Amino acid sequence: MKEEQILNCLKKETLLDEKTIYTYALLRSAIGGAIGSINGLVLLSINGNILYIHQANIDNSYGERLAKIYISDMKNIQGKAGMFGGKFSFNYDGKEYKFKLPAKAEKFVDFFVM
């Protein structure tokens, strides 16, 4: 799918707001709990005060929602964007989330660390 189609779907499903802050990432730590243990490619999108984490597919589409996280409840937020990729991590509800980001994730990281 084309990126524009994905963005339209995310907005239609209220998973992305007008700021269009999102990125694809590799999940470096497993999300555990009720949904089991997940690793791999994910789509991170922000709508208001909520960060959504969805499984992502190689064609840019997205699948099952893995987490709905209230940004105001996130702790120990760290992020770094760079020319060769970046990283993003935080704690939420007793779990640690770590992601490896692509090279063009400055807008996403800036949202959290500025």
Secondary structure, DSSP 8 states (H G I E B T S, - for coil): --HHHHHHHHHHTTSS-TT--EEEEEEEEEE-STT--EEEEEEEEEETTEEEEEEE-TTS-EEEEEEEEEGGG-EEEEEE--TT-EEEEEEETTEEEEEEE-TT-HHHHHHHH-
